[in-house]
Amino acid sequence: MKNFLKVAAVAAFGIAASGAAQAQSALQEILSTGVLKVGTTGDWNPMSVRDPATNSYKGFDIDVMTELANDLGVEVEFVPTDWKTLVNGVVAGQYHITGSASISPARMKAAGFSESYLSVEIMPFTSAENAGKFDGYDAINKPDVKVATTLGTTFEKLVREWFPDADIKVVEAPARGYQEVLAGRADVFITSNIEGSTLGEKFGVVRVEGAEARTPSPIAMLLPQADQVWINYVNNWVKLKQTKGFFEANKAKWGL
């Protein structure tokens, strides 16, 4: 009987230890390894932009993640990802957190979100030479109009909802919808007010006249859904940084 109880106790301890290991928060892993792994696409100007020559990143998100790592007292490692696998990467543990992403019901089914710190609005854009062809959403939603979008993004879903009668051209990351318009292979793309202003300055794309902004959407960072310890830390960190003016200063820096 004593031997049986001893074996049972050892087995129970093993199960408990295994459960504790499985339940370890990303926060403990980050602190023990000294590295914060951040998934970022590098293709959303001015949020995250990758320089292929140096494999380095810059942007609003990059500054936020660097500040988070500094406050944690660890190094930051940016892990390349794309929009169609952004959620899968955080679920699979390829990175501890992502850069900014729109909060959506589909994403919430699989991943957690931080507190929001920025809101975006979506609208259609076209090239300057095509500006006179469109005067609103109805003018775009026609079979002879090519609307470009990137696979797996929130924009792809909205394009299909808003322009069901248009000729929708889906490209796969790292290609972007706006590149198709610039190359003359498409007429219209949609993006946020954030990226649209940057693309306008750089490439001369213009907002479609008469097409009001739609779907104001909060954006936030993606985290492992079941890791409440890590989510709580990031949420409180966001609130703390908001009270100190960090996010407002970073918005001003990047023209947001």
N, C-alpha and C positions, 0 to 999 in steps of 0.2 A: 504493500500500500504506500509506504514511504517513497519507494522508488517511482511508483506511478505518479504520486503527487509532485515529485521533483521534476519528472519528465514533462508533466502537464504545465508546471510553472515555467520551465524553460521554454516550452512551446508558446505559452501565452506571452512571455516576454518577447520572443522572436516576432510574433505577430504584431505586438504593440510597437516594437521598434521599426518593423517594416512599414506599418501604417504611418508612424511619425515621419519616416524618411520620405514616404510618398507625399505626405502633406506639407513637406517643407516649402516655405514660401520662396518665391523668387527673390524677395528682399534678402533673406539669409544667404542665398546662393551668390547674389551680387556682392554682398559684403565679404563673404568668405573667399571669393575668387578675385575680388578687386576689379571686376569688369562689368559694366552695364552694356548689354547688347541691345542695340536699337535697330529695328527693321525700318528701312526708308527706301523710297522708290528712286529718288534722285532726279525726278522728271516733272516736278511741280514747282515752277518758279512763281513767287520767290520763297516758297516754303522749304523745298529741298532740291538742290541743284547739284548734280555730280559733274565734276570736271574729269573727263575721260583721260586726259593727259597725265594727271597726277593721282587719279582715283580718290580725290578728296571731295568733300561736300561743303556747301555753304547754304545759308538761308535761315528763315525764321525758325523752322523746326530744329535745325542743327544747333542754333544758339540755345533753344530751350533744353534740348537733350544734354548739351555740354554743361549748362548750368545745373541741371538735375544731377549729373554725374559729379560735378564739383561739390555739391552739397552732400552727396552720399560719401564723398571722399574716395571715389574710385575713378578708373579710366573709362572712357566711352569708346565702344566699338560699333561702327555703323555697318550693318549687315544688308547687302543689296537684296532687294525684293522687287516685286511688281504688284500692280493693283489686283490682278486675279488671284494671287497667292498670298496677299497681305494678311488676311485673317488666318489662313492655314498655317502660316509661319509662326504666329504667336500661339496658336493652339498646340502646335507640334513642339514648342519650346525652342525654336531656332533663334528666337530673340525674346527678351523680357518685356518689351514695350515697342510700340511703333511711333512714328511721327504722326502728324495730324491726319485724320480721316473723318469723313462725314458720319455722324451717328445715324444708323439706319436699323429698322427692325430685322432685316436679314442678317446683318453683322452682329446684332445683339443676341441672336440665337446661339452664336458660337463663341463670342468673346465678350469681355467686359470693356467698359469705357471709363476714362477719367472724367473729372469735372470738365465742362466745356470752358474755353477761354477765348473763343473767337467764333464768329458766325459768318457764313458765306451765302451769297445769292447767286443763282444760276441764270444765264441768259445766252442767247445766240449771238455769234459773231461771224463776220464774213470778211473778205478782202476788200480793200478800198475801192477797187475797180468794179466790184459787184454790189456795192452799197445801194445803188439805186434800184436794184432788182427786187428787193424785199422791203415790205412795210409792216411786218408783223408775223405772228406765228402761222396764220392761215396761208400766207404767201410762201412759206417754207414747206408746209405739209402738202407737197404735190409730187407726183411720180417722177417728174423731170428734174427735181431738185435733189442733189446728192448731199447727204448729211453725214459727216465723218465723226467717228467716236472710237475710243480705245476700249478694247475688250476687258471686261471685269470691273470697270469703274462704275461709280454711281451715275456718271454721265451717260454711259451706255443704256442703263435702265430708263433714264429720263428721255433720251432721244427716242427710244421705242414707244414710250408713252405719248410724247408730245407730237411726234411726226410719223404716225403709223402708215401714212400713204406715201411718204417720201422714199427715195432710194437710199437706204441706210448702208453706209460703208464702214465696216468694223475692222480696225487694224489692231495688231497685237503689240503690246509693249515690248521694246522701248519706243516704238512708233507712237505718234500722238495724232489725234484728230486734226489739230490746227496745222500740222505739217502737210496733211493732204490738201487743205485749202490753199496753203502757200504755194504748193506745187501745181495747183490747178486741177487736181484730181477730184476735188469735192468743192461744193459751193458754200457750205455752212458747217460750223462746229459749235458746240456749246461748251462753256466753261464758267468758272466762277468770276465774280467781280475782282477777286484777288489776282488770278492769273491773267484775266482779260486786260487789266490796266498795264501789266508788265509786257504782254505780247503786243499791245497797241504801241507802246513806246519803242519796242525793239523791231517789230515787223510791219507796223502800220495797219494791222487788222482793226476793224471798227465794229462797234455794236450795231446790230440790226435795228434800224429805226422802227419805232412803234411796238417793239417787243419788250414789254415790261419784265423786270426781274421776277423770277419765280422761286418757289421753294426755299425761303430762307432757312438755312440749316446750321445747327451748331456743329462744330467740329471738336474733336478731342483725340486723345491717345488711346490706342487699343492695348488691352492687357489680358492676361489669362483670366477667364471668367470666374473660376472657382477660387482664385487666390485673393481672398478678401484682405489679408494682411498687406499685400503689395498694393492693392487698389486703394486701401485706406491711406497708406503712406503717400501715394501719388496725389490723391485728392486733397489731402491736407497741405501738401507741398504747393499745389496749384493755388489754393486759397491764400497761403502765406505769401507767395510771390505776387499775387494780385494786390494784396494790401501794401506791399512794398513798392508797387509800381513797375515791377519787372516786365510784365506782359505789355503794358502800355508803351513802355520805352522800346521794347523790341518791335512792336507794331510800327512805331514811328520810324525806326531804323530801316525797316523793309518796305515802307510806303503803304502800310495797311491801315 
